Every structure is written in C-alpha cells, then in structure tokens.
Amino acid sequence: MTRVILEIDTQLYRLLQSAAETNHLSFDDECRRRLEGAERRSRYLQALVAELRADDEQRRADSQ
C-alpha cells in the first residue's frame, strides 16, 4: 500500500477535523470521503487528485 503524506495549512486541518467530528468519522475517513467525491469537490482537491494520478501513471510507465 502506498503511503501519501499531505502538507495542509492549519485552517484547512481544523476544518477537516471539525467536519470529521460532525460526521462522526475519523480524520482519515473524512479525508477519504472527500477525495472519493462525497463532498463538493474543491479545485485544490481536484488538482491534488489529478497530480497523484499522473504520478501513479508515470511510476507505472517507468516500471514497465
């Protein structure tokens, strides 16, 4: 399993933490829920997901 480390600003972290508590989820589950599209997609998250997918595609191409 690939480990992903995100650097996020303090305000975003607090908002995610608050949303996790409101939704009775762990912080990790709240992040996954948002990345999976259960939440309105922000441009930031869309860009992040696109970048992660591009990196994964490049890694797969390099390994072949």
C-alpha positions as a Markdown table, in Angstrom:
| # | Residue | x | y | z |
|---|---|---|---|---|
| 1 | Met | 0.0 | 0.0 | 0.0 |
| 2 | Thr | 1.3 | 3.4 | -0.9 |
| 3 | Arg | 1.6 | 6.0 | 1.8 |
| 4 | Val | 0.6 | 9.5 | 0.9 |
| 5 | Ile | 1.8 | 12.5 | 3.0 |
| 6 | Leu | -0.1 | 15.7 | 2.6 |
| 7 | Glu | 1.0 | 19.1 | 3.8 |
| 8 | Ile | -2.0 | 21.2 | 4.6 |
| 9 | Asp | -2.4 | 24.6 | 6.2 |
| 10 | Thr | -3.6 | 24.9 | 9.8 |
| 11 | Gln | -7.0 | 26.4 | 8.9 |
| 12 | Leu | -7.8 | 23.5 | 6.4 |
| 13 | Tyr | -6.7 | 21.0 | 9.0 |
| 14 | Arg | -9.0 | 22.4 | 11.6 |
| 15 | Leu | -11.9 | 22.5 | 9.2 |
| 16 | Leu | -11.3 | 18.8 | 8.2 |
| 17 | Gln | -11.1 | 17.9 | 11.9 |
| 18 | Ser | -14.3 | 19.7 | 12.7 |
| 19 | Ala | -16.1 | 18.1 | 9.8 |
| 20 | Ala | -14.9 | 14.6 | 10.9 |
| 21 | Glu | -16.3 | 15.2 | 14.4 |
| 22 | Thr | -19.6 | 16.5 | 12.9 |
| 23 | Asn | -19.9 | 13.4 | 10.7 |
| 24 | His | -18.8 | 11.0 | 13.4 |
| 25 | Leu | -15.8 | 9.9 | 11.4 |
| 26 | Ser | -12.0 | 9.7 | 12.0 |
| 27 | Phe | -9.9 | 12.4 | 10.4 |
| 28 | Asp | -8.6 | 9.8 | 7.8 |
| 29 | Asp | -12.1 | 8.7 | 6.9 |
| 30 | Glu | -13.3 | 12.3 | 6.4 |
| 31 | Cys | -10.3 | 12.9 | 4.1 |
| 32 | Arg | -11.1 | 9.7 | 2.1 |
| 33 | Arg | -14.8 | 10.6 | 2.0 |
| 34 | Arg | -14.0 | 14.0 | 0.4 |
| 35 | Leu | -11.4 | 12.5 | -2.0 |
| 36 | Glu | -14.0 | 10.0 | -3.1 |
| 37 | Gly | -16.4 | 12.7 | -4.1 |
| 38 | Ala | -19.0 | 12.5 | -1.3 |
| 39 | Glu | -18.3 | 16.2 | -0.7 |
| 40 | Arg | -18.4 | 19.1 | -3.1 |
| 41 | Arg | -15.1 | 18.9 | -4.9 |
| 42 | Ser | -12.8 | 21.8 | -4.4 |
| 43 | Arg | -10.3 | 22.9 | -7.1 |
| 44 | Tyr | -7.5 | 22.2 | -4.7 |
| 45 | Leu | -8.6 | 18.6 | -4.1 |
| 46 | Gln | -9.3 | 18.1 | -7.8 |
| 47 | Ala | -5.7 | 19.3 | -8.6 |
| 48 | Leu | -4.2 | 17.1 | -5.9 |
| 49 | Val | -6.1 | 14.0 | -7.1 |
| 50 | Ala | -5.0 | 14.8 | -10.8 |
| 51 | Glu | -1.4 | 15.1 | -9.7 |
| 52 | Leu | -1.5 | 11.9 | -7.7 |
| 53 | Arg | -3.0 | 10.0 | -10.7 |
| 54 | Ala | -0.4 | 11.5 | -13.0 |
| 55 | Asp | 2.4 | 10.4 | -10.6 |
| 56 | Asp | 1.0 | 6.9 | -10.4 |
| 57 | Glu | 0.7 | 6.7 | -14.2 |
| 58 | Gln | 4.3 | 7.8 | -14.6 |
| 59 | Arg | 5.5 | 5.4 | -12.0 |
| 60 | Arg | 3.7 | 2.5 | -13.8 |
| 61 | Ala | 5.2 | 3.5 | -17.1 |
| 62 | Asp | 8.7 | 3.7 | -15.6 |
| 63 | Ser | 8.3 | 0.2 | -14.1 |
| 64 | Gln | 7.5 | -1.5 | -17.4 |
